[in-house]
Amino acid sequence: MSRIHQRAICVSSGLAVPLLTLLAPNWLSLSGIGPCWVVLWLLPCALEEGPLSGIFSGFCQGLILDGVTLGGPTHIPILILLGFWWGRLGRRGIPIDGSLNLGLLSWIGSVLVGLSLWIQTWILESESSAHSFQVWGLHTVLAQGIITGLMAPIACSWLLLRWRKRS
């Protein structure tokens, strides 16, 4: 498979992330909260491509998602950190491909993304909204973490197979 065709697979699958975020299928939600699609894409990408590609992919996905949401908290810092962390995990030791491993890593990533957005929202808004901070934040973080962790063995395994098949 040519190098250009290999990169086209990565780019086209990466462009599906904002599309799935915008579409937000209801049948893939838990209490109205969908999975963190960027985590489901970034995890196998960083595991296979390494820390530098993980950082770059996290940065690009963060820019795209920030452009889609227009204002408020940013996805960029936490996605860069996750891309680096998962890239280092992928380069060290044995390959991570077990369902439990992928589910746990995606659950941790989704919770970290949710906590990052939650804390940024709290910092950007005034202290008068402290009550609403606690009401919606914990529910959103937990629901998104659970649904992402449950979907990871399917989605991440499939993407890992695609990336490993091309190399």
C-alpha positions as CSV (number, residue, x, y, z in Angstrom):
1,M,0.0,0.0,0.0
2,S,1.5,3.3,-1.0
3,R,2.4,6.0,1.6
4,I,-0.1,8.4,0.2
5,H,-2.9,5.9,0.5
6,Q,-1.9,5.1,4.1
7,R,-2.1,8.7,5.1
8,A,-5.5,9.1,3.3
9,I,-7.0,6.4,5.5
10,C,-5.7,8.3,8.6
11,V,-7.0,11.7,7.4
12,S,-10.4,10.4,6.2
13,S,-11.0,8.6,9.5
14,G,-9.9,11.7,11.4
15,L,-12.4,13.8,9.5
16,A,-15.2,11.5,10.7
17,V,-14.6,12.7,14.3
18,P,-16.2,16.2,13.9
19,L,-18.9,14.7,11.7
20,L,-19.9,12.1,14.4
21,T,-19.7,14.8,17.0
22,L,-22.1,17.0,15.1
23,L,-24.5,14.2,14.2
24,A,-24.5,12.7,17.7
25,P,-26.6,9.6,17.0
26,N,-29.2,9.2,19.8
27,W,-29.0,5.4,19.7
28,L,-25.4,5.6,20.8
29,S,-26.0,7.7,23.9
30,L,-26.4,7.2,27.6
31,S,-28.9,9.6,29.3
32,G,-28.6,11.9,26.2
33,I,-24.8,12.0,26.4
34,G,-22.9,10.5,23.5
35,P,-19.4,9.1,23.5
36,C,-16.2,11.2,23.2
37,W,-15.5,10.4,19.5
38,V,-12.2,12.2,19.6
39,V,-10.9,9.8,22.3
40,L,-12.1,6.8,20.3
41,W,-10.1,8.0,17.3
42,L,-7.0,9.4,19.1
43,L,-6.3,6.3,21.2
44,P,-5.5,3.9,18.3
45,C,-3.9,6.6,16.3
46,A,-1.4,7.6,19.1
47,L,-0.8,3.9,20.0
48,E,0.2,3.1,16.5
49,E,1.9,6.2,15.3
50,G,3.8,7.3,18.4
51,P,4.0,10.3,20.7
52,L,4.8,13.0,18.0
53,S,2.0,11.9,15.7
54,G,-0.2,11.7,18.8
55,I,0.6,15.3,19.8
56,F,0.0,16.5,16.2
57,S,-3.2,14.5,15.9
58,G,-4.5,15.8,19.2
59,F,-3.7,19.3,18.3
60,C,-5.4,19.1,14.9
61,Q,-8.5,17.4,16.3
62,G,-8.6,20.0,19.1
63,L,-8.5,22.8,16.5
64,I,-11.3,21.2,14.5
65,L,-13.5,20.6,17.5
66,D,-12.9,24.1,18.9
67,G,-13.9,25.4,15.5
68,V,-17.1,23.4,15.6
69,T,-18.1,24.4,19.1
70,L,-17.1,28.1,18.7
71,G,-16.2,29.5,22.0
72,G,-16.0,28.3,25.6
73,P,-13.5,25.7,26.8
74,T,-10.9,24.3,24.4
75,H,-10.1,20.7,23.7
76,I,-6.5,21.3,22.6
77,P,-4.4,21.0,25.8
78,I,-5.9,17.7,27.1
79,L,-5.9,16.1,23.6
80,I,-2.2,17.0,23.2
81,L,-1.5,15.4,26.6
82,L,-3.5,12.3,25.8
83,G,-1.8,12.0,22.4
84,F,1.6,12.2,24.0
85,W,0.7,9.7,26.8
86,W,-0.9,7.1,24.6
87,G,1.9,7.5,22.0
88,R,4.5,6.7,24.7
89,L,2.5,3.8,25.8
90,G,2.3,2.5,22.3
91,R,6.1,2.8,21.8
92,R,7.0,1.0,25.1
93,G,6.7,-2.6,25.7
94,I,4.0,-5.0,24.3
95,P,1.3,-3.8,22.0
96,I,-1.9,-2.7,23.7
97,D,-4.8,-4.4,21.9
98,G,-6.9,-6.1,24.6
99,S,-10.5,-5.1,25.0
100,L,-10.2,-4.3,28.6
101,N,-7.0,-2.3,28.1
102,L,-8.6,-0.2,25.3
103,G,-11.8,0.3,27.3
104,L,-9.9,1.4,30.4
105,L,-7.6,3.8,28.5
106,S,-10.6,5.3,26.6
107,W,-12.6,5.6,29.8
108,I,-9.7,7.5,31.5
109,G,-9.2,9.7,28.4
110,S,-12.9,10.5,28.2
111,V,-13.1,11.4,31.9
112,L,-10.0,13.6,31.6
113,V,-11.4,15.4,28.5
114,G,-14.7,15.9,30.4
115,L,-13.0,17.1,33.5
116,S,-10.8,19.5,31.5
117,L,-13.8,21.0,29.8
118,W,-15.7,21.1,33.1
119,I,-12.9,22.9,34.9
120,Q,-12.4,25.4,32.0
121,T,-16.1,26.2,32.0
122,W,-16.1,26.8,35.7
123,I,-13.0,29.1,35.4
124,L,-14.4,31.0,32.4
125,E,-17.8,31.6,34.1
126,S,-18.3,33.7,37.2
127,E,-18.7,32.1,40.7
128,S,-22.4,32.8,40.6
129,S,-22.8,29.6,38.5
130,A,-21.2,27.3,41.1
131,H,-24.4,25.4,41.7
132,S,-24.9,24.6,38.0
133,F,-21.2,23.6,37.9
134,Q,-21.9,20.6,40.1
135,V,-25.3,19.7,38.6
136,W,-24.5,19.0,35.0
137,G,-20.7,18.4,35.1
138,L,-20.5,15.2,37.1
139,H,-23.4,13.6,35.1
140,T,-21.9,14.5,31.8
141,V,-18.4,13.3,32.7
142,L,-19.6,10.0,34.0
143,A,-22.1,9.2,31.3
144,Q,-19.6,10.1,28.5
145,G,-16.9,8.1,30.2
146,I,-19.1,5.0,30.5
147,I,-20.4,5.1,26.9
148,T,-16.9,5.8,25.5
149,G,-15.4,2.9,27.6
150,L,-18.1,0.6,26.4
151,M,-17.6,1.5,22.7
152,A,-13.8,1.5,22.8
153,P,-13.3,-2.3,22.4
154,I,-15.3,-2.2,19.1
155,A,-14.2,1.1,17.6
156,C,-10.6,1.2,18.8
157,S,-10.0,-2.5,17.9
158,W,-11.3,-1.9,14.4
159,L,-9.1,1.2,13.9
160,L,-6.1,-0.5,15.3
161,L,-6.6,-3.4,12.8
162,R,-6.8,-0.9,10.0
163,W,-3.7,1.0,11.0
164,R,-1.7,-2.3,11.7
165,K,-2.9,-3.8,8.4
166,R,-1.4,-0.8,6.5
167,S,2.0,-1.0,8.1
